[in-house]
Amino acid sequence: MIARQEEGEFSQIFNALMGLMRRFIFRVLRVGPIPNHISFIMDGNRRFAKKHNIKSINAGHRAGFISVTYVLQYCKEIGVPYVTLYAFGFDNFKREPEEVKCLMDLMLEKVELTIEQAISGNLKGIRVIFAGDLNSLNERFRAAAQKLMEITEGNRDLIIVVCVAYSTSREIVHAVRESCVRKCDDGDGDVALELSDIEECMYASTVPDPDLVIRTGGGDRLSNFMIWQTSKSLLHTTAALWPELGLWHLVWAILKFQRMQDYLQKKQKLD
């Protein structure tokens, strides 16, 4: 009993020290420019499970959801107002049906849990937006996603865009079609589209374009993710698998963003 008590006290002291260190690091980090919007391509859940000899289909994805919690907490503490998570690409439907079902069930579980947290007031200013071809998802998931978006609509401290059943290809097709419908509904017979017409019909048109895209798992591709919105973004890749992404990976990515400011600003002016 005494040993457990001492272990609990040590854990509390350790967590307090880690929290103090984190606040100090973030305070120093905020001396430089902080990205207004960070997007994460969360790659490596399945490889993480394989690396640790875990045979369960969704074990790697569950580990990935734990990383989501920490990363969002860090972003909020740093002062990043917008975060996008590439949770499920439309091409992921091509995976084995059993894995797709496990992943969709797990996401639904987390969405419903988040709804409970939002109702009880534990989200603390977090707004959640779902982006993607939501009509391709089952009715229960769509209903839960819609409910969570409505409950958190008024929050502004951290806006999280969760991309589900998403691909840039489908987003552009959706935006062009919606733009044409709007033009036709105007009744003037003019269907000539402007760039702004298409951008207004993107899945998450109310959110600014990402400043920084972080991809885990060692890949250097965007994988059909927000290609339209990231033409001026900095792409940072790390060999860490998504469940392995930690505080220092995020800090290093933001430091790289700060070092590249002159280049990024010149690129924006040229474009």
N, C-alpha and C positions, 0 to 999 in steps of 0.2 A: 504494500500500500504506500509506504514512504517513498519507495523507488519510483512508483508511478507519479506521485505528487511532485517529486523533484524533476522528473522528466517533463511533466506538464509545465512547471515553472520555467525550466530551461527553454522549452519551446516558445513560451510567451516572450521571454527575453530575446531569444533569437529573432523572432518575427518582428519585434519592436525595433531591434537594431537594423534588420533588413529594410524595414519601412523607412527608418531615418536615413539610411544610406541612399535609398531610392529617391527620396525627396531631395536630397542634396544633389544627386546626379542630374535629376530633372531640372533643378533650379539652375545649374550650370548650363545645361543644354538649352534652356530657354533664353540664354544670352544671345544666341544666334537665331536665325529664322527657323520657325517650326512649320512643317508642311501643313497646309490647310486641309488636305485630303490624302490619306494613305490607302492604297488598295493592296490586298493580300491575295496572291495566288497560292492557295494552301495545298501544296503538293507533297506527297510522301507518306500518307497515312498507312497505305498497304505495305510499303517497304519497311516502315517502322515495325509493323507487326511481324513481318518476315525476319527482320534483323534480330528481334527478340524471341524468335521461335514461338510466336503466339499463333495458334491455329484458328482461333475464332475469327469469323469473317468480319465482324464489326469492331473487334478490339482496337485495331489501329484508328478507326474513325472515332471511337469513344475517347481515345487518348488525344486525338485532334481537337475534340470539343473542349477538353480541359485547357489546351493551349489557347483556344479562342477566348476563354474567360480571362486568362492572364493578360493576353495581348490587348484586349479591350480595356482592361483596368489600367494598363500602362499608358495607352493612348489618351485615356481620359485624364489621367494625372499629369501627363506632359502638356496637355492643352490642345490636342488635335481634335478639331470639331467634327470631321467627317472621316468615316472608315468604311471601306467596302470589302466584303468577304466573298471570294469566289467559292461558294459552297458546293455547287453541283452544276457542272456543265451539261448542256443538252446532249453532247456526244456521250456522256456517261451512261445514258440509257442503253448504249450498245454493250455494256458490261453484262456479266452473267445475271440473269433475272433474280437469283437468290441474293446476290450482293446488292443489287439495286433496291430490292425490297427492304433489306436490312438497313441500308443507308437512309431510305425514305422514312422508315419507321423510327429510326433514331432521331432524324431531324424533326419529325412530328412530336416526338417525346420532348425534345428540347424547346420547341416552340410553345407547346402547352405548358411546360414548366415556367417559361418566361412570361406567359400570360398570367399565371398565378402570382409571379413576383411583381408584375406590373400592377395587378389589382390590389396587392397588399402594400404597394408603395415602395418596394425595394429596388426599383430600377434607377431611381434617383436621377431623373432628367434625361434618360436615354430614350431616343426615338428609333424605331425599327421600320425600315422600308424593304419590301421584297421586290426584286426586279428579275424579270425573265418571262418565259412563256408559261405563266402560271396555269393556263387552261390545260396544259398537258399533264398537270398533277391531279391526284385524286381529290374528290370533293371535300373530304375531311381536312386535308392539308390546306386547301385553298381557304376553307372557312376559318381555320385557325390562324393562318397568315393574315387574312383580312381583319380578324378580330384584334390581333396584336398591333397591326398598323393603326387601327382606329383608337385603341386604348392609349397608345404612346404618341399620337399625332401632335399633341401640344408640347412635347418635351423638346428641349433645344441644346442641352449641355453636350451631348454626343449623339450624332446622327449616324446610324449604322445601316448600310445598304447590304442586304443579303441576296446574292445572285444565285437563283435556283432555276434549273432548266434554262440556263442562259447560254447564248452564244452571240457574238457580234453580228454574224450573218443573219440570224433570225431577228435580232434587234433592228437592223437596218431595214429589212423587208417590212417588219411591223411599222416602223416609223414612216416609211414611204407610203404604205397603204393608208395609214391613219391620216397622213398629211393630205392625200388625195381625197379622202372622205370629207375632211374638213373643208377643203377647197370647194368640193361639189356642193356641200351643204350651205356654202355662202350664197349660192344661187346666181353668181355672175357668169358662170360658164368658163371661167379662167382656171385651169388646173396647172399652170406654170408654178413649179416649186422653187422656193428659195432655200438656201442653206439653213436659215433660221426656222423655216417650217418643219424641216426634218428633225432638227435638234430639239424642238419643242415636243416632239412625239417620241423621243427616246424613253426607254423604260424608267429611268431615274433622272428625268430632265430638270428636276428641282435641285439637284445636287451638283456642285461645281466639279469640273474635271479633276482627276487625281494629279497631285504634284509628284508623288512618289509611289512606285509600284514595287512591292517586295515579293519575290518568288522564292519559295523554299524548294528543297529537293535537288538543287544543282542545275535545274533547267534554265535556259536563257530564252525561252519562247513565251509569247503571251497566250498561246493556246486558245485563240479565238475569244479572248477576254478584253472587252472595252477598247478595241483597237481604234475605234473612232475617237474616243475621249482621251487617249494616252499619247497622242502624237507629240506632245510637248512635255511629257512626264519623264522622270528619271527612273530607269529600271535597275533595281538592285537585286542581285541573286545571291543566295547563300546555299552552301552544301547541306546545311542542317535540314533534316526532314521536319515537316510541319509540327509534329508533336514535340520535337526537340527545340523549337524556336523559343528563345528566352530573352530576358531583359537586355543582355549585352548585344544580341543580334539586332534588336530594334534600335538600340542606342547607336550602334555602328552605322546602320543604314541612314539614320537621321544626320549623323556627323558627315557622312558622304554627301548627303543632300545639301548640307550647309557649305561644304567645300566646293561643290559644283554650282553654287549660286550664280557666279559671273557668267558661266557658260549657259545656264538655263535661261537667264534673263536676256542674254544676247539672242538666243534661239527664239524666244517669244517675240522679240522685236522684229527679227527677220521674217518670221511667219505672219 
